[in-house]
Amino acid sequence: MNAVGHFNLTAANILPVGFRIATQLPIIGGLTCYVLSVVVWIVGLSRVDVSIAYPMLSLGYVVNAFAAWYLFGEALSMQRLVGIGIILVGVVVLARG
């Protein structure tokens, strides 16, 4: 968002500023990923019961934690690793049930 620069948001410049923000590559990439995730979610719901599919969303927290560790150098403390383990055990229990 730093690429947009400083601006005063007024009624007169809301459209040009909004357009500059909306055409930033990170925004377009994020929206594309969101649309893709909605499509995958809808396809998943058409094939699996909600009681199984919904808990699988928690795997996103696991992926996010490891991505933050790998990409941004965030710490994976023992407490976080235990939480990730609990999530994984829960997903396995649900998948087998």
C-alpha positions as YAML, in Angstrom:
chain: A
units: angstrom
residues:
- id: 1
  name: MET
  ca: [0.00, 0.00, 0.00]
- id: 2
  name: ASN
  ca: [2.98, 2.31, 0.26]
- id: 3
  name: ALA
  ca: [3.00, 2.50, -3.54]
- id: 4
  name: VAL
  ca: [-0.15, 4.62, -3.45]
- id: 5
  name: GLY
  ca: [1.54, 7.30, -1.37]
- id: 6
  name: HIS
  ca: [0.05, 9.84, 0.98]
- id: 7
  name: PHE
  ca: [-3.39, 11.18, 0.16]
- id: 8
  name: ASN
  ca: [-6.29, 12.97, 1.77]
- id: 9
  name: LEU
  ca: [-9.45, 11.00, 1.23]
- id: 10
  name: THR
  ca: [-12.18, 13.39, 0.16]
- id: 11
  name: ALA
  ca: [-15.35, 13.00, -1.85]
- id: 12
  name: ALA
  ca: [-13.58, 14.55, -4.85]
- id: 13
  name: ASN
  ca: [-10.71, 12.06, -4.98]
- id: 14
  name: ILE
  ca: [-12.30, 8.87, -3.68]
- id: 15
  name: LEU
  ca: [-12.61, 7.31, -7.15]
- id: 16
  name: PRO
  ca: [-9.04, 8.02, -8.35]
- id: 17
  name: VAL
  ca: [-7.53, 6.89, -5.05]
- id: 18
  name: GLY
  ca: [-9.78, 3.83, -4.96]
- id: 19
  name: PHE
  ca: [-8.72, 2.94, -8.50]
- id: 20
  name: ARG
  ca: [-5.02, 3.31, -7.64]
- id: 21
  name: ILE
  ca: [-5.46, 1.06, -4.63]
- id: 22
  name: ALA
  ca: [-7.58, -1.49, -6.51]
- id: 23
  name: THR
  ca: [-5.02, -1.82, -9.30]
- id: 24
  name: GLN
  ca: [-2.07, -2.62, -7.03]
- id: 25
  name: LEU
  ca: [-0.67, -6.09, -7.73]
- id: 26
  name: PRO
  ca: [-0.90, -7.28, -4.09]
- id: 27
  name: ILE
  ca: [-4.59, -6.29, -3.97]
- id: 28
  name: ILE
  ca: [-5.34, -8.03, -7.26]
- id: 29
  name: GLY
  ca: [-3.42, -11.11, -6.13]
- id: 30
  name: GLY
  ca: [-5.23, -11.20, -2.80]
- id: 31
  name: LEU
  ca: [-8.65, -10.89, -4.42]
- id: 32
  name: THR
  ca: [-7.75, -13.58, -6.93]
- id: 33
  name: CYS
  ca: [-6.74, -15.94, -4.13]
- id: 34
  name: TYR
  ca: [-9.96, -15.16, -2.28]
- id: 35
  name: VAL
  ca: [-12.11, -15.92, -5.34]
- id: 36
  name: LEU
  ca: [-10.19, -19.15, -5.88]
- id: 37
  name: SER
  ca: [-10.74, -20.16, -2.26]
- id: 38
  name: VAL
  ca: [-14.49, -19.54, -2.58]
- id: 39
  name: VAL
  ca: [-14.62, -21.73, -5.69]
- id: 40
  name: VAL
  ca: [-12.69, -24.51, -3.93]
- id: 41
  name: TRP
  ca: [-14.98, -24.19, -0.90]
- id: 42
  name: ILE
  ca: [-18.12, -24.50, -3.03]
- id: 43
  name: VAL
  ca: [-16.72, -27.51, -4.90]
- id: 44
  name: GLY
  ca: [-15.71, -29.08, -1.59]
- id: 45
  name: LEU
  ca: [-19.17, -28.58, -0.12]
- id: 46
  name: SER
  ca: [-20.71, -30.26, -3.13]
- id: 47
  name: ARG
  ca: [-18.68, -33.41, -2.41]
- id: 48
  name: VAL
  ca: [-18.29, -33.57, 1.38]
- id: 49
  name: ASP
  ca: [-20.64, -33.04, 4.32]
- id: 50
  name: VAL
  ca: [-20.36, -29.65, 6.02]
- id: 51
  name: SER
  ca: [-19.59, -31.39, 9.33]
- id: 52
  name: ILE
  ca: [-16.38, -32.70, 7.74]
- id: 53
  name: ALA
  ca: [-15.51, -29.84, 5.38]
- id: 54
  name: TYR
  ca: [-15.83, -26.97, 7.86]
- id: 55
  name: PRO
  ca: [-13.31, -28.29, 10.41]
- id: 56
  name: MET
  ca: [-10.84, -28.79, 7.55]
- id: 57
  name: LEU
  ca: [-10.68, -24.99, 7.26]
- id: 58
  name: SER
  ca: [-8.59, -25.04, 10.43]
- id: 59
  name: LEU
  ca: [-5.75, -26.44, 8.33]
- id: 60
  name: GLY
  ca: [-5.43, -22.90, 6.99]
- id: 61
  name: TYR
  ca: [-4.12, -21.84, 10.42]
- id: 62
  name: VAL
  ca: [-1.45, -24.53, 10.24]
- id: 63
  name: VAL
  ca: [-0.38, -23.51, 6.73]
- id: 64
  name: ASN
  ca: [-0.40, -19.85, 7.75]
- id: 65
  name: ALA
  ca: [1.79, -20.47, 10.80]
- id: 66
  name: PHE
  ca: [4.41, -22.35, 8.78]
- id: 67
  name: ALA
  ca: [4.27, -19.82, 5.93]
- id: 68
  name: ALA
  ca: [4.84, -16.97, 8.40]
- id: 69
  name: TRP
  ca: [7.77, -18.88, 9.88]
- id: 70
  name: TYR
  ca: [9.30, -19.65, 6.49]
- id: 71
  name: LEU
  ca: [8.60, -16.37, 4.68]
- id: 72
  name: PHE
  ca: [8.79, -13.79, 7.47]
- id: 73
  name: GLY
  ca: [10.94, -15.44, 10.11]
- id: 74
  name: GLU
  ca: [8.20, -15.46, 12.74]
- id: 75
  name: ALA
  ca: [8.86, -17.61, 15.77]
- id: 76
  name: LEU
  ca: [7.22, -21.00, 16.18]
- id: 77
  name: SER
  ca: [7.16, -21.29, 19.96]
- id: 78
  name: MET
  ca: [6.39, -24.51, 21.78]
- id: 79
  name: GLN
  ca: [2.92, -23.16, 22.58]
- id: 80
  name: ARG
  ca: [2.20, -22.57, 18.89]
- id: 81
  name: LEU
  ca: [3.53, -25.98, 17.93]
- id: 82
  name: VAL
  ca: [1.31, -27.63, 20.55]
- id: 83
  name: GLY
  ca: [-1.67, -25.70, 19.16]
- id: 84
  name: ILE
  ca: [-0.80, -26.83, 15.64]
- id: 85
  name: GLY
  ca: [-0.57, -30.39, 16.92]
- id: 86
  name: ILE
  ca: [-4.01, -30.14, 18.53]
- id: 87
  name: ILE
  ca: [-5.48, -28.84, 15.28]
- id: 88
  name: LEU
  ca: [-3.90, -31.68, 13.30]
- id: 89
  name: VAL
  ca: [-5.11, -34.32, 15.76]
- id: 90
  name: GLY
  ca: [-8.62, -32.87, 15.59]
- id: 91
  name: VAL
  ca: [-8.63, -32.94, 11.80]
- id: 92
  name: VAL
  ca: [-7.39, -36.54, 11.75]
- id: 93
  name: VAL
  ca: [-10.05, -37.61, 14.27]
- id: 94
  name: LEU
  ca: [-12.79, -35.95, 12.22]
- id: 95
  name: ALA
  ca: [-11.50, -37.36, 8.94]
- id: 96
  name: ARG
  ca: [-11.54, -40.90, 10.30]
- id: 97
  name: GLY
  ca: [-14.93, -40.57, 11.96]
...
